[in-house]
Amino acid sequence: MQDVIEGRVWTLGSNVDTDGIISGKYLTIIDPEELKKHVFEIALPEFAKGARPGDILVAGENFGSGSSREHAPQAMRAIGVGAVVADSFARIFFRNAINLGLPTVEARGVRAIFEAGDTARIEMRAGRIANLRTGASVAFPPLPPHLLGLLDAGGLVEKVRRELAARKAATAPP
């Protein structure tokens, strides 16, 4: 994970649920390349074709509500979303995103300072997000070290893989 994430902004409103991120009819898809074709098909139909790697999603309250499906953050990660920033998140979505290595930041008031197409600069460890067009910014509590560690590793599975490999190397006979 980068300490500073910059990208073009896509905006969404409040109460975007996981079905609005990836419709339930696609939950049998496990191939990320296929899954990303359907991300935000309902909530932001132009996203799947117009998104570029590193783009940032900025949303209102209660982003990711609904089911606990991991397909929602998986689809966003597959399409290359650099980070998701919202006024607030459904807790299960927030943890799923972090566990999958998708930077996710809760910053009260963030939706009010961005329009679609703006450029955002997120300083993950400093706890600040700024609109580079207007200069407006919002502070947020930085993620705790253990969550930053998950993001640095690329997600929970990759972190565990690295820890197991390190443990195996440490106990291997010389």
Secondary structure per residue as TSV (DSSP state, phi and psi in degrees):
chain	resnum	aa	ss	phi	psi
A	1	M	-	360.0	142.4
A	2	Q	-	-84.6	146.1
A	3	D	S	-69.7	-33.8
A	4	V	E	-119.3	125.9
A	5	I	E	-117.7	124.3
A	6	E	E	-122.7	141.7
A	7	G	E	-172.6	166.6
A	8	R	E	-71.9	141.2
A	9	V	E	-96.9	136.8
A	10	W	E	-114.2	134.8
A	11	T	E	-110.9	146.8
A	12	L	-	-135.9	160.9
A	13	G	-	-85.7	-151.7
A	14	S	S	-95.5	161.9
A	15	N	-	58.7	37.2
A	16	V	-	-77.2	113.5
A	17	D	B	-91.9	172.7
A	18	T	H	-64.1	-27.1
A	19	D	H	-70.1	-29.9
A	20	G	H	-73.9	-22.9
A	21	I	H	-81.9	-51.0
A	22	I	S	-145.0	115.7
A	23	S	-	-59.5	144.8
A	24	G	G	-56.2	-24.8
A	25	K	G	-68.7	-11.3
A	26	Y	G	-103.0	9.9
A	27	L	T	-71.3	-8.7
A	28	T	T	-87.4	-8.6
A	29	I	-	-79.7	127.6
A	30	I	-	-113.7	-12.5
A	31	D	-	-79.8	115.3
A	32	P	H	-57.6	-34.1
A	33	E	H	-64.8	-34.8
A	34	E	H	-79.4	-39.6
A	35	L	H	-61.1	-40.3
A	36	K	G	-66.1	-18.8
A	37	K	G	-67.3	-17.5
A	38	H	G	-114.5	3.9
A	39	V	T	-64.6	131.7
A	40	F	T	57.5	27.5
A	41	E	T	-54.9	-33.0
A	42	I	T	-93.7	-51.4
A	43	A	T	-77.5	-29.3
A	44	L	-	-151.9	72.8
A	45	P	T	-55.3	-28.8
A	46	E	T	-80.8	-7.6
A	47	F	H	-64.0	-49.6
A	48	A	H	-57.6	-35.5
A	49	K	H	-88.3	-26.8
A	50	G	H	-100.6	-11.7
A	51	A	-	-69.4	143.9
A	52	R	-	-119.4	150.4
A	53	P	T	-54.4	134.7
A	54	G	T	95.0	-8.8
A	55	D	-	-60.0	151.6
A	56	I	E	-117.3	133.3
A	57	L	E	-94.6	130.7
A	58	V	E	-121.7	124.3
A	59	A	E	-133.3	171.2
A	60	G	-	-85.1	-140.0
A	61	E	S	-77.7	150.5
A	62	N	S	60.6	39.8
A	63	F	B	-68.4	135.9
A	64	G	T	82.9	21.0
A	65	S	B	-70.4	171.7
A	66	G	S	104.7	-135.4
A	67	S	-	-76.3	170.7
A	68	S	-	-94.3	17.5
A	69	R	-	-60.1	133.9
A	70	E	T	-78.6	-12.7
A	71	H	H	-58.0	-31.6
A	72	A	H	-62.6	-58.3
A	73	P	H	-68.3	-29.1
A	74	Q	H	-61.8	-42.9
A	75	A	H	-65.2	-40.7
A	76	M	H	-66.9	-39.8
A	77	R	H	-66.5	-40.5
A	78	A	H	-61.6	-36.9
A	79	I	H	-81.1	-10.8
A	80	G	T	100.9	17.5
A	81	V	-	-56.2	130.2
A	82	G	-	-78.9	-31.9
A	83	A	E	-170.8	157.8
A	84	V	E	-120.6	126.9
A	85	V	E	-124.9	133.5
A	86	A	E	-147.6	161.4
A	87	D	S	-61.4	-37.4
A	88	S	-	-160.6	159.7
A	89	F	B	-126.0	152.9
A	90	A	-	-68.2	133.6
A	91	R	H	-57.9	-43.1
A	92	I	H	-66.0	-37.7
A	93	F	H	-63.8	-45.6
A	94	F	H	-55.1	-49.7
A	95	R	H	-68.9	-39.1
A	96	N	H	-58.7	-43.9
A	97	A	H	-62.5	-48.7
A	98	I	H	-61.0	-45.7
A	99	N	H	-61.6	-25.8
A	100	L	T	-94.0	1.5
A	101	G	T	85.9	18.6
A	102	L	-	-96.3	111.9
A	103	P	-	-55.9	127.1
A	104	T	E	-135.8	122.6
A	105	V	E	-127.7	127.6
A	106	E	E	-96.3	117.0
A	107	A	-	-137.3	100.9
A	108	R	T	-56.1	130.9
A	109	G	T	88.8	-1.4
A	110	V	-	-66.0	-38.2
A	111	R	G	-61.6	-31.8
A	112	A	G	-70.6	-18.0
A	113	I	G	-101.4	2.0
A	114	F	-	-124.4	147.0
A	115	E	-	-120.2	155.5
A	116	A	T	-54.6	135.8
A	117	G	T	93.8	-14.1
A	118	D	-	-63.9	167.8
A	119	T	E	-110.7	128.4
A	120	A	E	-104.4	146.8
A	121	R	E	-125.4	117.6
A	122	I	E	-109.4	123.4
A	123	E	E	-102.9	96.7
A	124	M	T	-60.4	-48.7
A	125	R	T	-80.9	-26.3
A	126	A	T	-82.0	-22.0
A	127	G	T	76.8	51.2
A	128	R	E	-146.6	138.3
A	129	I	E	-126.6	134.0
A	130	A	E	-128.5	147.9
A	131	N	E	-91.9	113.2
A	132	L	T	-72.0	-17.7
A	133	R	T	-78.2	-45.0
A	134	T	T	-101.4	-20.1
A	135	G	-	85.8	-7.6
A	136	A	-	-65.4	147.3
A	137	S	E	-145.8	161.8
A	138	V	E	-136.1	136.5
A	139	A	E	-90.8	150.9
A	140	F	-	-142.8	154.4
A	141	P	-	-68.7	122.7
A	142	P	-	-58.1	151.4
A	143	L	-	-63.3	147.2
A	144	P	-	-65.3	158.1
A	145	P	H	-53.6	-38.0
A	146	H	H	-67.8	-32.5
A	147	L	H	-76.2	-37.6
A	148	L	H	-61.8	-36.2
A	149	G	H	-62.9	-39.2
A	150	L	H	-63.4	-44.2
A	151	L	H	-65.4	-41.7
A	152	D	H	-59.0	-36.7
A	153	A	H	-79.0	-14.9
A	154	G	T	94.9	13.1
A	155	G	S	123.1	172.7
A	156	L	H	-64.1	-45.5
A	157	V	H	-61.8	-45.4
A	158	E	H	-65.6	-37.3
A	159	K	H	-62.7	-44.6
A	160	V	H	-65.2	-41.3
A	161	R	H	-56.9	-46.2
A	162	R	H	-63.7	-42.6
A	163	E	H	-64.4	-41.1
A	164	L	H	-66.9	-40.1
A	165	A	H	-64.2	-40.8
A	166	A	H	-65.4	-41.2
A	167	R	H	-64.8	-41.7
A	168	K	H	-65.1	-42.9
A	169	A	H	-64.6	-35.9
A	170	A	H	-71.1	-27.5
A	171	T	H	-101.2	-3.1
A	172	A	S	-69.2	140.7
A	173	P	-	-65.7	147.7
A	174	P	-	-67.2	360.0
